[in-house]
Amino acid sequence: MAKPITICVNGYIEVNRVPERAVLYLAVIHKGSEQTTASSNVVQTSKNVQELLETYAPRLPSGEATSDAAITHWSMANMSTSSYPDPSDRKPVFEATTTFTVKFRDFETLGTVASKLSVMPNVSIKSVKWMLTDTTIASLASECRISAAHDALEKARDYAKAFGYQDVQPCEISDTTYGLPAPGSASVMRARKRKLGPAHELQILAFHPEEVSMSSSVTVRFNIV
């Protein structure tokens, strides 16, 4: 009796979605000839950053962000200090630093806040990443798995028909890879001027978000029917 014919194929899908959140990473750094000066400058600048962020992060009594808060969450790392000799004269240089992570719901506010931070002394914007919400990720994961399985099924049916068979039936499924959304990087799209007062203008940055991609791959073995 002839051995039953089986078909083993890989199914793959990749989907892209418009980001729902932006995460801004920034550092507060000061270097000086005295450790106390470096530390005090970082402390004061960090307070200024916190005050700016709080104006866009209204909270409920529970501490959670309100539903219309432009900033949904922010955090600050502990301040660290270090020292090293100046290459030119070997005198000690003291450095104090801390970092902030800020999650935005509103991308226009991201541009406004990033612009204000960019002109603050001792502040350095490191990067902006685009993200999806946890709810969207969970829904997208299910969609990816189903679509990857459908891709495998269509491939198997094509192979079966090529050899004169009508259909296939799955007999073994292996979830090979599952790609969580990788945060997309941000690029500055343009700058526009905003009046802050009679003698002041601020260049407001506008960020162009990149789509967030997610993928799934599955290996399925089918019997010919």
Buried (B, 14 or more C-beta within 10 A) or exposed (E): EEEEEEBBBBBBBEBEBEBBBBBBBBBBBBBBEEBEBBBBBBBBBBEBBEEBBEEBBEEEEEEEBEEEBBBBBBEBEEBEEEEEEEEEEEEEBBBBBBBBBBBBBBBEBBBBBBBBBBEBEBBBBEEBBBBBEEEBBEEBBEBBBEBBBEBBBEBBBEBBEEEEBEEBEBEEBEEBEBEEBEBBEBEEEEEEEEEEEEEEEBEBBBBEBBEBEBBBBBBBBBBBE
